[in-house]
Amino acid sequence: MLRLKHWQDGVNAVLAAWVLLSPWALGFDGERAATWNALIAGAALLAVALGAVFVPQAWERWSAAALGLWLAISPWVLGFAGLRDAMLGTAITGVAVLALAAWTLAADKSSGGGGWWRRETAAH
């Protein structure tokens, strides 16, 4: 039976599916830059999220963080910030992915974060 190391990886997989479907769900499938961005970034995020589910590695969290950052800024970089639905759907999802990746990185010892807020100090 598959057991998730981090629940955030499953949420990122769902967010990736949302990104992939968002051009049609939000009606911006006629906009080339926004649609291609959603398809490429969504597929990359899905691959990273599924990789993290099946073979968890720290680099997948960093990749998810980078993809989240890209999604958050891509409407302005690619020039579709004027398309309200495309911009909001992409940017909000990007911020969510970035936050989930940062949370996992900070909490996971194997990622270098070590869960610093849960450390117990040794008694002297």
C-alpha positions in Angstrom: 0.0 0.0 0.0 1.3 3.5 -0.9 1.8 5.8 2.0 2.5 9.4 1.4 5.6 10.8 3.1 4.1 14.3 2.9 0.4 15.1 2.3 1.5 18.2 0.4 2.7 16.1 -2.5 -0.8 14.8 -3.1 -2.2 18.3 -3.0 0.4 19.4 -5.5 -0.7 16.6 -7.8 -4.3 17.9 -7.6 -3.1 21.5 -8.2 -1.1 20.3 -11.2 -4.2 18.6 -12.6 -6.1 21.9 -12.1 -3.3 23.9 -13.9 -3.5 21.4 -16.8 -7.3 21.8 -17.1 -7.6 25.5 -16.2 -7.5 26.8 -19.8 -10.7 25.0 -20.6 -12.3 25.4 -17.1 -11.6 29.1 -17.0 -12.1 29.7 -20.7 -8.7 31.0 -21.8 -7.9 28.1 -24.1 -7.8 30.6 -27.1 -4.9 32.4 -25.5 -1.7 30.8 -26.8 0.8 31.9 -24.1 -1.5 31.3 -21.2 -2.6 27.9 -22.5 0.9 26.6 -23.3 2.2 27.8 -20.0 -0.6 25.9 -18.2 0.1 22.8 -20.2 3.9 22.8 -19.8 4.0 24.0 -16.2 1.1 21.7 -15.2 2.7 18.7 -16.8 6.0 19.4 -15.1 4.4 20.0 -11.7 2.4 16.7 -12.1 5.6 14.8 -12.9 7.4 16.3 -9.9 4.4 15.8 -7.5 4.0 12.1 -8.6 7.7 11.6 -8.3 7.5 13.0 -4.8 4.6 10.6 -4.0 6.4 7.5 -5.3 10.1 8.2 -4.7 10.4 11.2 -2.3 13.6 13.2 -2.7 14.5 16.7 -1.6 15.1 17.9 -5.2 11.4 17.3 -5.9 10.5 19.9 -3.3 12.9 22.4 -4.7 11.5 21.7 -8.2 8.0 22.2 -7.0 9.0 25.5 -5.3 10.6 26.7 -8.6 7.5 25.7 -10.5 5.3 27.5 -8.0 7.3 30.6 -8.3 7.2 30.4 -12.1 3.4 30.0 -12.0 3.0 32.9 -9.7 5.0 35.3 -11.9 4.3 33.9 -15.4 1.3 36.0 -16.2 3.5 39.1 -16.0 6.5 37.5 -17.7 4.5 36.0 -20.5 2.2 39.0 -20.9 -1.2 37.5 -20.0 -1.7 39.4 -16.8 -4.6 41.3 -18.5 -6.6 38.1 -18.8 -8.1 38.2 -15.3 -9.2 34.5 -15.1 -5.9 33.2 -16.5 -3.8 35.5 -14.3 -5.7 34.7 -11.1 -5.9 31.0 -11.7 -2.2 30.7 -12.5 -0.9 33.1 -9.9 -3.0 31.9 -7.0 -2.1 28.2 -7.8 1.6 29.2 -8.0 1.5 30.8 -4.6 -0.2 27.7 -3.2 2.4 25.4 -4.7 5.2 27.5 -3.5 3.8 27.7 0.0 3.3 23.9 0.1 6.8 23.3 -1.1 8.3 25.7 1.4 6.3 24.0 4.2 7.6 20.6 3.2 11.1 21.8 2.9 11.1 23.4 6.3 9.5 20.4 8.0 11.5 17.6 6.4 14.9 16.6 7.8 15.9 15.0 4.5 15.3 18.3 2.7 17.6 20.2 5.0 14.9 21.9 7.0 14.9 19.5 9.9 11.6 20.6 11.3 13.3 23.2 13.4 10.1 24.2 15.2 9.7 20.7 16.6 13.2 20.2 17.9 13.5 19.4 21.5 16.5 20.7 23.4 18.5 18.2 25.3 18.5 18.5 29.1 21.8 19.5 30.6 
